[in-house]
Amino acid sequence: MPTCNKCGAKWSYRKTLIKMMFTFGTVKKCPYCNKRQHINAATRKRTGKVSSFVVIPLLSLPAFLNLSLKIIIIGSLIISLLFFMLLPFIIELSNQEESDW
């Protein structure tokens, strides 16, 4: 779970999930001290890699395996749900915006 670098509070699973799903951008406010926290560059890279490992097979496998649209949609929903359920465990925060390079 992410920990605020300003107040040191460890965010709960629920609060992290809500912050990640319902606020856009890389700036999040700490639910305890209300200070701005940034998702660090390593986390952004990690989530980008994970999402590409999810999207690419979902787009290419149906052509090779002759899957029905129903199975593709259900599989996509299950994989997306798992991704969002695991997201709070891989989030790391920093006090300032970090460059991806």
MMTF fields as JSON, N, C-alpha, C and O atoms, coordinates in Angstrom:
{
  "mmtfVersion": "1.0.0",
  "mmtfProducer": "UNKNOWN",
  "numBonds": 403,
  "numAtoms": 404,
  "numGroups": 101,
  "numChains": 1,
  "numModels": 1,
  "chainsPerModel": [1],
  "groupsPerChain": [101],
  "chainIdList": ["A"],
  "bondAtomList": [4, 2, 8, 6, 12, 10, 16, 14, 20, 18, 24, 22, 28, 26, 32, 30, 36, 34, 40, 38, 44, 42, 48, 46, 52, 50, 56, 54, 60, 58, 64, 62, 68, 66, 72, 70, 76, 74, 80, 78, 84, 82, 88, 86, 92, 90, 96, 94, 100, 98, 104, 102, 108, 106, 112, 110, 116, 114, 120, 118, 124, 122, 128, 126, 132, 130, 136, 134, 140, 138, 144, 142, 148, 146, 152, 150, 156, 154, 160, 158, 164, 162, 168, 166, 172, 170, 176, 174, 180, 178, 184, 182, 188, 186, 192, 190, 196, 194, 200, 198, 204, 202, 208, 206, 212, 210, 216, 214, 220, 218, 224, 222, 228, 226, 232, 230, 236, 234, 240, 238, 244, 242, 248, 246, 252, 250, 256, 254, 260, 258, 264, 262, 268, 266, 272, 270, 276, 274, 280, 278, 284, 282, 288, 286, 292, 290, 296, 294, 300, 298, 304, 302, 308, 306, 312, 310, 316, 314, 320, 318, 324, 322, 328, 326, 332, 330, 336, 334, 340, 338, 344, 342, 348, 346, 352, 350, 356, 354, 360, 358, 364, 362, 368, 366, 372, 370, 376, 374, 380, 378, 384, 382, 388, 386, 392, 390, 396, 394, 400, 398],
  "bondOrderList": [1, 1, 1, 1, 1, 1, 1, 1, 1, 1, 1, 1, 1, 1, 1, 1, 1, 1, 1, 1, 1, 1, 1, 1, 1, 1, 1, 1, 1, 1, 1, 1, 1, 1, 1, 1, 1, 1, 1, 1, 1, 1, 1, 1, 1, 1, 1, 1, 1, 1, 1, 1, 1, 1, 1, 1, 1, 1, 1, 1, 1, 1, 1, 1, 1, 1, 1, 1, 1, 1, 1, 1, 1, 1, 1, 1, 1, 1, 1, 1, 1, 1, 1, 1, 1, 1, 1, 1, 1, 1, 1, 1, 1, 1, 1, 1, 1, 1, 1, 1],
  "groupList": [{"groupName": "MET", "atomNameList": ["N", "CA", "C", "O"], "elementList": ["N", "C", "C", "O"], "formalChargeList": [0, 0, 0, 0], "bondAtomList": [1, 0, 2, 1, 3, 2], "bondOrderList": [1, 1, 2], "singleLetterCode": "M", "chemCompType": "L-PEPTIDE LINKING"}, {"groupName": "PRO", "atomNameList": ["N", "CA", "C", "O"], "elementList": ["N", "C", "C", "O"], "formalChargeList": [0, 0, 0, 0], "bondAtomList": [1, 0, 2, 1, 3, 2], "bondOrderList": [1, 1, 2], "singleLetterCode": "P", "chemCompType": "L-PEPTIDE LINKING"}, {"groupName": "THR", "atomNameList": ["N", "CA", "C", "O"], "elementList": ["N", "C", "C", "O"], "formalChargeList": [0, 0, 0, 0], "bondAtomList": [1, 0, 2, 1, 3, 2], "bondOrderList": [1, 1, 2], "singleLetterCode": "T", "chemCompType": "L-PEPTIDE LINKING"}, {"groupName": "CYS", "atomNameList": ["N", "CA", "C", "O"], "elementList": ["N", "C", "C", "O"], "formalChargeList": [0, 0, 0, 0], "bondAtomList": [1, 0, 2, 1, 3, 2], "bondOrderList": [1, 1, 2], "singleLetterCode": "C", "chemCompType": "L-PEPTIDE LINKING"}, {"groupName": "ASN", "atomNameList": ["N", "CA", "C", "O"], "elementList": ["N", "C", "C", "O"], "formalChargeList": [0, 0, 0, 0], "bondAtomList": [1, 0, 2, 1, 3, 2], "bondOrderList": [1, 1, 2], "singleLetterCode": "N", "chemCompType": "L-PEPTIDE LINKING"}, {"groupName": "LYS", "atomNameList": ["N", "CA", "C", "O"], "elementList": ["N", "C", "C", "O"], "formalChargeList": [0, 0, 0, 0], "bondAtomList": [1, 0, 2, 1, 3, 2], "bondOrderList": [1, 1, 2], "singleLetterCode": "K", "chemCompType": "L-PEPTIDE LINKING"}, {"groupName": "GLY", "atomNameList": ["N", "CA", "C", "O"], "elementList": ["N", "C", "C", "O"], "formalChargeList": [0, 0, 0, 0], "bondAtomList": [1, 0, 2, 1, 3, 2], "bondOrderList": [1, 1, 2], "singleLetterCode": "G", "chemCompType": "PEPTIDE LINKING"}, {"groupName": "ALA", "atomNameList": ["N", "CA", "C", "O"], "elementList": ["N", "C", "C", "O"], "formalChargeList": [0, 0, 0, 0], "bondAtomList": [1, 0, 2, 1, 3, 2], "bondOrderList": [1, 1, 2], "singleLetterCode": "A", "chemCompType": "L-PEPTIDE LINKING"}, {"groupName": "TRP", "atomNameList": ["N", "CA", "C", "O"], "elementList": ["N", "C", "C", "O"], "formalChargeList": [0, 0, 0, 0], "bondAtomList": [1, 0, 2, 1, 3, 2], "bondOrderList": [1, 1, 2], "singleLetterCode": "W", "chemCompType": "L-PEPTIDE LINKING"}, {"groupName": "SER", "atomNameList": ["N", "CA", "C", "O"], "elementList": ["N", "C", "C", "O"], "formalChargeList": [0, 0, 0, 0], "bondAtomList": [1, 0, 2, 1, 3, 2], "bondOrderList": [1, 1, 2], "singleLetterCode": "S", "chemCompType": "L-PEPTIDE LINKING"}, {"groupName": "TYR", "atomNameList": ["N", "CA", "C", "O"], "elementList": ["N", "C", "C", "O"], "formalChargeList": [0, 0, 0, 0], "bondAtomList": [1, 0, 2, 1, 3, 2], "bondOrderList": [1, 1, 2], "singleLetterCode": "Y", "chemCompType": "L-PEPTIDE LINKING"}, {"groupName": "ARG", "atomNameList": ["N", "CA", "C", "O"], "elementList": ["N", "C", "C", "O"], "formalChargeList": [0, 0, 0, 0], "bondAtomList": [1, 0, 2, 1, 3, 2], "bondOrderList": [1, 1, 2], "singleLetterCode": "R", "chemCompType": "L-PEPTIDE LINKING"}, {"groupName": "LEU", "atomNameList": ["N", "CA", "C", "O"], "elementList": ["N", "C", "C", "O"], "formalChargeList": [0, 0, 0, 0], "bondAtomList": [1, 0, 2, 1, 3, 2], "bondOrderList": [1, 1, 2], "singleLetterCode": "L", "chemCompType": "L-PEPTIDE LINKING"}, {"groupName": "ILE", "atomNameList": ["N", "CA", "C", "O"], "elementList": ["N", "C", "C", "O"], "formalChargeList": [0, 0, 0, 0], "bondAtomList": [1, 0, 2, 1, 3, 2], "bondOrderList": [1, 1, 2], "singleLetterCode": "I", "chemCompType": "L-PEPTIDE LINKING"}, {"groupName": "PHE", "atomNameList": ["N", "CA", "C", "O"], "elementList": ["N", "C", "C", "O"], "formalChargeList": [0, 0, 0, 0], "bondAtomList": [1, 0, 2, 1, 3, 2], "bondOrderList": [1, 1, 2], "singleLetterCode": "F", "chemCompType": "L-PEPTIDE LINKING"}, {"groupName": "VAL", "atomNameList": ["N", "CA", "C", "O"], "elementList": ["N", "C", "C", "O"], "formalChargeList": [0, 0, 0, 0], "bondAtomList": [1, 0, 2, 1, 3, 2], "bondOrderList": [1, 1, 2], "singleLetterCode": "V", "chemCompType": "L-PEPTIDE LINKING"}, {"groupName": "GLN", "atomNameList": ["N", "CA", "C", "O"], "elementList": ["N", "C", "C", "O"], "formalChargeList": [0, 0, 0, 0], "bondAtomList": [1, 0, 2, 1, 3, 2], "bondOrderList": [1, 1, 2], "singleLetterCode": "Q", "chemCompType": "L-PEPTIDE LINKING"}, {"groupName": "HIS", "atomNameList": ["N", "CA", "C", "O"], "elementList": ["N", "C", "C", "O"], "formalChargeList": [0, 0, 0, 0], "bondAtomList": [1, 0, 2, 1, 3, 2], "bondOrderList": [1, 1, 2], "singleLetterCode": "H", "chemCompType": "L-PEPTIDE LINKING"}, {"groupName": "GLU", "atomNameList": ["N", "CA", "C", "O"], "elementList": ["N", "C", "C", "O"], "formalChargeList": [0, 0, 0, 0], "bondAtomList": [1, 0, 2, 1, 3, 2], "bondOrderList": [1, 1, 2], "singleLetterCode": "E", "chemCompType": "L-PEPTIDE LINKING"}, {"groupName": "ASP", "atomNameList": ["N", "CA", "C", "O"], "elementList": ["N", "C", "C", "O"], "formalChargeList": [0, 0, 0, 0], "bondAtomList": [1, 0, 2, 1, 3, 2], "bondOrderList": [1, 1, 2], "singleLetterCode": "D", "chemCompType": "L-PEPTIDE LINKING"}],
  "groupTypeList": [0, 1, 2, 3, 4, 5, 3, 6, 7, 5, 8, 9, 10, 11, 5, 2, 12, 13, 5, 0, 0, 14, 2, 14, 6, 2, 15, 5, 5, 3, 1, 10, 3, 4, 5, 11, 16, 17, 13, 4, 7, 7, 2, 11, 5, 11, 2, 6, 5, 15, 9, 9, 14, 15, 15, 13, 1, 12, 12, 9, 12, 1, 7, 14, 12, 4, 12, 9, 12, 5, 13, 13, 13, 13, 6, 9, 12, 13, 13, 9, 12, 12, 14, 14, 0, 12, 12, 1, 14, 13, 13, 18, 12, 9, 4, 16, 18, 18, 9, 19, 8],
  "groupIdList": [1, 2, 3, 4, 5, 6, 7, 8, 9, 10, 11, 12, 13, 14, 15, 16, 17, 18, 19, 20, 21, 22, 23, 24, 25, 26, 27, 28, 29, 30, 31, 32, 33, 34, 35, 36, 37, 38, 39, 40, 41, 42, 43, 44, 45, 46, 47, 48, 49, 50, 51, 52, 53, 54, 55, 56, 57, 58, 59, 60, 61, 62, 63, 64, 65, 66, 67, 68, 69, 70, 71, 72, 73, 74, 75, 76, 77, 78, 79, 80, 81, 82, 83, 84, 85, 86, 87, 88, 89, 90, 91, 92, 93, 94, 95, 96, 97, 98, 99, 100, 101],
  "secStructList": [7, 7, 5, 7, 6, 6, 6, 7, 7, 5, 7, 7, 2, 2, 2, 2, 2, 2, 2, 2, 2, 2, 1, 7, 1, 1, 3, 3, 3, 7, 6, 6, 6, 7, 7, 3, 3, 3, 3, 7, 2, 2, 2, 2, 2, 2, 2, 2, 2, 2, 2, 2, 2, 2, 2, 2, 2, 2, 2, 2, 2, 2, 2, 2, 2, 6, 7, 7, 2, 2, 2, 2, 2, 2, 2, 2, 2, 2, 2, 2, 2, 2, 2, 2, 2, 2, 2, 2, 2, 2, 7, 7, 3, 3, 1, 1, 7, 7, 7, 7, 7],
  "xCoordList": [0.836, 0.0, 0.888, 1.97, 0.428, 1.228, 1.307, 0.394, 2.41, 2.614, 2.889, 3.711, 2.203, 2.393, 3.796, 4.228, 4.497, 5.845, 5.843, 6.881, 4.717, 4.63, 4.311, 5.035, 3.208, 2.773, 3.131, 3.032, 3.544, 3.945, 2.787, 3.002, 1.571, 0.404, 0.34, 0.566, 0.03, -0.132, -1.586, -2.5, -1.789, -3.144, -3.786, -3.115, -5.061, -5.786, -6.036, -5.946, -6.347, -6.639, -7.8, -7.735, -8.856, -10.072, -9.791, -10.205, -9.091, -8.796, -7.872, -8.033, -6.921, -6.027, -6.802, -6.624, -7.652, -8.434, -9.341, -9.451, -9.98, -10.863, -10.055, -10.471, -8.913, -8.067, -7.59, -7.553, -7.228, -6.701, -7.794, -7.551, -8.97, -10.024, -10.823, -11.321, -10.951, -11.853, -11.164, -11.834, -9.848, -9.129, -8.145, -7.48, -8.06, -7.191, -5.858, -5.745, -4.865, -3.55, -2.68, -3.093, -1.477, -0.519, -0.466, 0.252, -1.21, -1.225, -2.436, -3.572, -2.167, -3.223, -3.066, -1.945, -4.168, -4.105, -4.165, -4.968, -3.311, -3.293, -4.618, -5.038, -5.29, -6.567, -6.417, -7.412, -5.185, -4.967, -4.497, -5.012, -3.511, -2.994, -3.405, -3.152, -4.033, -4.541, -3.429, -3.691, -2.202, -1.08, -0.975, -1.392, -0.409, -0.266, 0.845, 1.942, 0.532, 1.496, 1.483, 0.449, 2.612, 2.731, 3.023, 3.778, 2.42, 2.757, 4.14, 4.377, 5.058, 6.435, 6.612, 5.748, 7.736, 8.004, 8.068, 7.607, 8.631, 8.731, 7.345, 7.127, 6.423, 5.058, 4.379, 3.694, 4.567, 3.953, 4.488, 3.728, 5.788, 6.375, 5.832, 5.491, 5.756, 5.26, 3.823, 3.496, 2.961, 1.558, 1.41, 0.522, 2.265, 2.238, 2.612, 1.988, 3.639, 4.045, 2.944, 2.621, 2.376, 1.332, 0.124, -0.439, -0.278, -1.45, -1.187, -2.105, 0.046, 0.339, 0.329, -0.049, 0.738, 0.67, -0.769, -1.05, -1.669, -3.089, -3.747, -4.484, -3.499, -4.189, -3.728, -4.562, -2.453, -1.937, -2.472, -2.941, -2.42, -2.999, -4.502, -5.01, -5.211, -6.651, -6.987, -8.036, -6.109, -6.346, -5.872, -6.433, -4.851, -4.292, -4.774, -4.876, -5.069, -5.47, -6.756, -6.818, -7.78, -9.007, -8.789, -9.465, -7.871, -7.621, -6.997, -7.273, -6.162, -5.48, -6.305, -6.207, -7.11, -7.841, -9.304, -10.016, -9.75, -11.13, -12.143, -13.097, -11.916, -12.778, -14.002, -13.959, -15.084, -16.307, -16.19, -15.374, -17.01, -17.005, -17.375, -16.836, -18.273, -18.706, -17.533, -17.365, -16.738, -15.581, -14.537, -13.915, -14.342, -13.379, -13.797, -12.963, -15.073, -15.57, -15.464, -15.018, -15.868, -15.788, -14.331, -14.015, -13.447, -12.025, -11.442, -10.652, -11.828, -11.348, -11.808, -11.032, -13.059, -13.589, -12.895, -12.577, -12.657, -11.987, -10.554, -10.118, -9.829, -8.446, -8.378, -7.496, -9.284, -9.317, -9.627, -9.019, -10.562, -10.918, -9.729, -9.455, -9.031, -7.843, -6.766, -6.12, -6.581, -5.593, -5.928, -5.052, -7.189, -7.58, -7.556, -7.325, -7.79, -7.729, -6.292, -6.055, -5.343, -3.937, -3.222, -2.143, -3.809, -3.185, -2.745, -1.633, -3.547, -3.092, -1.814, -1.117, -1.497, -0.301, 0.978, 2.067, 0.875, 2.079, 2.302, 3.287, 1.403, 1.525, 2.578, 2.58, 3.465, 4.439, 4.308, 4.048, 4.489, 4.3, 5.605, 6.547, 5.648, 6.775, 6.241, 5.081, 7.098, 6.699, 6.643, 5.946, 7.366, 7.434, 7.284, 7.489, 6.934, 6.758, 8.108, 9.093, 8.152, 9.384, 9.261, 8.19, 10.354, 10.382, 10.388, 10.962, 9.754, 9.745, 11.086, 11.335, 11.944, 13.234, 14.253, 15.434],
  "yCoordList": [-1.176, 0.0, 1.248, 1.247, 2.295, 3.524, 4.185, 4.08, 4.854, 5.597, 7.046, 7.335, 7.955, 9.394, 9.791, 9.444, 10.503, 10.955, 12.189, 12.537, 12.851, 14.05, 13.671, 14.055, 12.904, 12.585, 11.163, 10.834, 10.315, 8.955, 7.977, 6.829, 8.413, 7.541, 6.534, 6.871, 5.302, 4.258, 4.266, 4.132, 4.424, 4.483, 3.108, 2.09, 3.081, 1.811, 1.331, 2.105, 0.059, -0.516, 0.222, 0.595, 0.429, 1.084, 2.521, 2.926, 3.281, 4.674, 4.754, 5.637, 3.852, 3.832, 3.512, 4.172, 2.514, 2.12, 3.252, 3.502, 3.926, 5.051, 6.188, 6.764, 6.511, 7.588, 7.253, 8.131, 6.003, 5.617, 5.554, 5.905, 5.116, 4.922, 6.185, 6.352, 7.068, 8.199, 9.548, 10.581, 9.558, 10.808, 10.565, 9.53, 11.511, 11.371, 12.045, 12.905, 11.661, 12.267, 11.559, 10.576, 12.063, 11.425, 12.088, 11.618, 13.167, 13.858, 13.383, 13.45, 12.902, 12.442, 13.162, 13.445, 13.46, 14.085, 12.999, 12.07, 13.13, 12.184, 12.286, 13.391, 11.164, 11.223, 11.592, 11.872, 11.597, 11.888, 13.317, 13.991, 13.788, 15.151, 16.11, 17.311, 15.595, 16.4, 17.087, 18.059, 16.592, 17.133, 16.386, 15.234, 17.069, 16.479, 15.432, 15.658, 14.285, 13.214, 12.85, 12.949, 12.436, 12.086, 10.595, 10.034, 9.967, 8.584, 8.591, 9.312, 7.796, 7.888, 7.235, 6.49, 7.524, 7.085, 5.564, 4.997, 4.901, 3.438, 2.797, 1.811, 3.345, 2.823, 3.037, 2.145, 4.209, 4.475, 3.51, 3.02, 3.233, 2.293, 0.882, 0.173, 0.487, -0.844, -1.054, -2.09, -0.07, -0.209, -0.186, -0.84, 0.554, 0.556, -0.8, -1.274, -1.427, -2.751, -3.778, -4.586, -3.742, -4.705, -4.536, -5.525, -3.305, -3.094, -3.532, -4.0, -3.389, -3.858, -5.381, -5.949, -6.05, -7.506, -8.003, -9.156, -7.136, -7.493, -7.219, -8.065, -6.07, -5.643, -6.408, -6.833, -6.584, -7.224, -8.649, -8.973, -9.514, -10.849, -10.827, -11.639, -9.901, -9.835, -9.42, -9.791, -8.661, -8.244, -9.287, -9.388, -10.057, -10.988, -12.433, -13.146, -12.875, -14.267, -14.669, -15.78, -13.824, -14.249, -14.637, -15.534, -13.989, -14.314, -15.703, -16.412, -16.09, -17.374, -18.522, -19.652, -18.247, -19.313, -19.419, -20.308, -18.527, -18.551, -18.453, -19.228, -17.488, -17.303, -16.469, -15.62, -16.725, -15.953, -14.59, -14.401, -13.651, -12.302, -12.322, -11.54, -13.192, -13.304, -13.69, -13.118, -14.644, -15.076, -13.966, -13.773, -13.248, -12.146, -11.055, -10.541, -10.696, -9.649, -10.084, -9.306, -11.313, -11.809, -11.875, -11.477, -12.373, -12.427, -11.049, -10.852, -10.096, -8.718, -8.129, -7.469, -8.365, -7.852, -8.481, -7.786, -9.778, -10.466, -9.968, -9.689, -9.855, -9.391, -7.938, -7.59, -7.09, -5.69, -5.59, -4.789, -6.392, -6.397, -6.83, -6.221, -7.863, -8.311, -7.231, -7.019, -6.554, -5.47, -4.373, -3.918, -3.949, -2.888, -3.342, -2.528, -4.62, -5.124, -5.173, -4.988, -5.419, -5.497, -4.148, -4.001, -3.179, -1.864, -1.205, -0.678, -1.203, -0.54, -1.123, -0.433, -2.367, -2.994, -2.579, -2.768, -2.024, -1.659, -0.149, 0.295, 0.643, 2.109, 2.584, 2.181, 3.44, 4.121, 5.619, 6.053, 6.394, 7.84, 8.58, 8.05, 9.82, 10.709, 12.111, 12.406, 12.973, 14.348, 15.24, 16.254, 14.872, 15.716, 14.88, 13.667, 15.52, 14.852, 14.343, 15.081, 13.084, 12.485, 12.294, 11.974, 12.492, 12.292, 10.796, 10.006, 10.415, 9.019, 8.585, 7.387, 9.518, 9.171, 9.311, 9.074],
  "zCoordList": [0.0, 0.0, 0.0, 0.586, -0.651, -0.677, 0.702, 1.522, 0.921, 2.159, 1.803, 0.933, 2.475, 2.238, 2.674, 3.774, 1.833, 2.164, 3.052, 3.613, 3.193, 4.044, 5.487, 6.405, 5.694, 7.056, 7.481, 8.663, 6.538, 6.87, 7.038, 7.428, 6.752, 6.907, 5.767, 4.605, 6.12, 5.115, 4.667, 5.481, 3.369, 2.826, 2.915, 2.743, 3.179, 3.217, 1.787, 0.834, 1.655, 0.342, -0.306, -1.477, 0.459, -0.061, -0.512, -1.598, 0.321, -0.03, -1.244, -2.086, -1.34, -2.497, -3.762, -4.786, -3.697, -4.858, -5.318, -6.519, -4.404, -4.745, -5.371, -6.376, -4.786, -5.33, -6.744, -7.606, -6.987, -8.286, -9.356, -10.51, -8.985, -9.973, -10.271, -11.385, -9.298, -9.477, -9.572, -9.602, -9.621, -9.869, -11.006, -11.053, -11.907, -13.068, -12.815, -11.941, -13.565, -13.46, -12.451, -11.836, -12.285, -11.388, -10.017, -9.134, -9.826, -8.539, -7.744, -8.212, -6.53, -5.631, -4.311, -3.889, -3.655, -2.327, -1.265, -1.348, -0.279, 0.828, 1.571, 1.911, 1.833, 2.543, 4.021, 4.69, 4.537, 5.947, 6.197, 7.089, 5.407, 5.629, 4.516, 4.611, 3.466, 2.343, 1.538, 0.83, 1.643, 0.866, -0.462, -0.58, -1.459, -2.795, -2.803, -2.292, -3.395, -3.593, -5.076, -5.736, -5.583, -6.997, -7.113, -6.319, -8.104, -8.395, -9.022, -9.991, -8.479, -8.965, -10.332, -10.798, -10.96, -12.332, -12.438, -13.428, -11.438, -11.475, -11.495, -12.199, -10.738, -10.715, -12.06, -12.561, -12.644, -13.956, -15.006, -15.842, -14.969, -15.924, -15.692, -16.639, -14.423, -14.079, -14.534, -15.112, -14.273, -14.671, -16.191, -16.739, -16.863, -18.326, -18.899, -19.848, -18.317, -18.774, -18.511, -19.382, -17.316, -16.966, -17.874, -18.345, -18.124, -18.974, -20.414, -21.088, -20.896, -22.25, -22.315, -23.339, -21.241, -21.198, -21.131, -21.455, -20.713, -20.667, -22.013, -22.519, -22.592, -23.803, -25.049, -25.849, -25.218, -26.441, -26.626, -27.718, -25.6, -25.81, -26.076, -26.85, -25.438, -25.661, -27.086, -27.612, -27.703, -29.085, -30.099, -31.191, -29.747, -30.73, -30.577, -31.575, -29.372, -29.167, -29.888, -30.416, -29.935, -30.621, -32.074, -32.577, -32.75, -34.157, -34.298, -35.266, -33.34, -33.416, -32.844, -33.324, -31.834, -31.153, -31.56, -31.095, -32.416, -32.888, -31.736, -31.666, -30.839, -29.675, -30.027, -30.918, -29.317, -29.553, -28.876, -27.974, -29.317, -28.759, -27.28, -26.497, -26.898, -25.496, -24.59, -23.513, -25.018, -24.231, -24.156, -23.111, -25.237, -25.258, -24.282, -23.536, -24.275, -23.38, -21.922, -21.079, -21.615, -20.24, -19.781, -18.66, -20.639, -20.308, -20.07, -19.146, -20.901, -20.739, -19.409, -18.717, -19.057, -17.797, -16.601, -15.636, -16.649, -15.54, -15.379, -14.262, -16.473, -16.401, -15.935, -15.15, -16.397, -15.961, -14.481, -13.771, -14.012, -12.592, -11.739, -10.705, -12.159, -11.428, -11.394, -10.368, -12.519, -12.588, -11.577, -10.842, -11.537, -10.615, -9.158, -8.264, -8.911, -7.544, -7.032, -5.838, -7.912, -7.524, -7.563, -6.991, -8.225, -8.392, -7.08, -7.035, -6.016, -4.784, -4.189, -3.445, -4.499, -3.944, -4.658, -4.116, -5.848, -6.594, -6.681, -7.272, -6.103, -6.154, -5.159, -3.996, -5.633, -4.777, -5.026, -6.149, -3.978, -4.055, -3.837, -3.248, -4.322, -4.067, -3.818, -4.108, -3.277, -2.962, -4.192, -4.192, -5.231, -6.428, -7.679, -7.656, -8.749, -10.04, -10.52, -10.519, -10.928, -11.433, -12.944, -13.459, -13.626, -15.067, -15.377, -14.628, -16.469, -16.874, -17.438, -17.571, -17.768, -18.37, -17.328, -17.585]
}
